[in-house]
Amino acid sequence: MIIRILVGFDERQTATFVSGKPLEYAGELYSEEHKRKFTTEKAGFQVMKDTTDKTKLVLAIDRKPISEWFKELFDKLRQNYDNPYNRKRKAEG
């Protein structure tokens, strides 16, 4: 699975990020898998060793692989949308 993020790191941020140090980011992140933008007030980006294959590196956000991070946010949004209480409020509003 290929995951693209559109952020636009500047040179200083890129140098921090590539060196393996955590980089804090606030703003929008786009997930091609979910076809939507997610907004974060503070996310810690870092390149880390893959937990299943220590010879590979993965991009992590808040110490979670990026695909897992996006999936958790998407699931939360879906739960809020699918909540019957929210549908009732939208119908009344």
Secondary structure, 3 states (H helix, E strand, C coil): CCCCCCCCCCHHHHHHHHCCCCEEEEEEEEECCCCEEEEEEEEEEEEEECCCCCCCEEEEECCEEHHHHHHHHHHHHHHHHHCHHHHHHHHHC
